[in-house]
Amino acid sequence: MHTDPPGGDAPTEGWELVDRVFRCLADADRRAILNVFLEISETEELTVNQVALQAQLPRTCTSRHLRVLRHAGLLTIRRAGTRSWHALRPDGFDGVDDWLLPFVSRGAVLHPLATGRADY
């Protein structure tokens, strides 16, 4: 069964977005950073130092990962003076949601704790 790429009319536009997001999620440090943003309110913004402290990562490493996450469309940045404030982008996962939804609705994607499996 062929499915159209999520988002956009261009043949590769939606797939490029999904690929970019999954490449970001493949890195454990970037997942840890995204988890930091899940633990705060949707409107809250964090500096690099705040993210690094909460994710328990070096600042330079955190800066690099934040840049990758921004380029993937998962985070926004607001500059104020010498500080950069980062926030989770509400629509950043839309293309991925569109792609995953058919699998989730069929019960194909389950959380490891729900299945009792830890080998995911």
N, C-alpha and C positions, 0 to 999 in steps of 0.2 A: 504494500500500500504506500503510495507516494503522498507526502504531505507538503504543503507549501511552507516556505520558511516563515517563522514568526516575525511579525512586524514588517513594514515597508513592502513596496512593490518590486524593488530590485531583487533579482534572483538570489544574490548572496548576502544582501544587507542584513536580513534577519539571522541567517546562520552565522555570519561573522560576529554579530553581537553575542549569540549564544556561545560560540566557541571562545570568545574573549572572556566571558564571564566564567565559563568552566575552567579555562586556563588559570584565572585568578583564584578560583576556589580550590585548585589542585595544590596550592601552597598552604601548609599548616599555619605559618605565621600570618598570612593574609586572612585565613579563617578566624584566627584568634583576634585580629584587629576588628573584623566584622562583628564578632561576638561582643566586643567592647561597646560597639554602637547599638547593639540590641539591648544592652543592659541600661541604657539611658533613655530619656524621653525622646520622642520623635523629633522634637524641635530643638533639642540641645545640640550644641556644637562643642568640639574638643580641639585643643591644640595638639601638635605633634608630641610635646612632652607629656600631656595628659594621657594620650593614647599609648605611648611607649611605657609609661608607668603601669597603666592598667593591664596592658597586654604582656607585661614583663619582657619587653624586647629592647635592644639598644636603640637609641634615638635615630642614629643614621640608618639603621635597618628599617625602622618604622617609617621614616621619611620616604625611603625608596618604595616601600610597599603601599603607602598612601598614594603616591604618584601613580603607581600601576592601577590601583583601585579607582582613582579618579578617571584615568584614561579609559578604563573599562565601563565607565558610566555608573559605577556603584556608589560613589561619594561625590559630594560637592565641596567646593572650597570658597571661603570668603576671606579676603585679606583686609586686615585692619591694622594700619601702621606696620609694625615689624612682625606682627603675628598672623598666622594663617589658621583659620577656624574650619574644621572639617565636620561634615554631617553626612549621614546616610541619605542617599538619594531615593525618595519614595518609589520612583518608577524604574529604578535601576535593574530590577529583576523581572520586568514585564515580559521580555522575550523568552526568558528561561521559564517563567510561569506558563506561558502559552505552549511551550514545547513539552513541559513536564505534566501538565494537567491531564492529558489523555492517559498517561501511565498511572497517575495518582487515582484517577477515577476508576481505573480497573483494578486497583489494589496492588499494582506492581511495585510501587515505591512505598516502602514501609520503614519506619524508624527502627533501628536495631533493637531498642529496648522493647518495642511492641512485638517483635518476632522472637525475642529471647536470644537473638544471635548477636555476637559481638565481633564477628569477622567481616563486617562490611568495610 
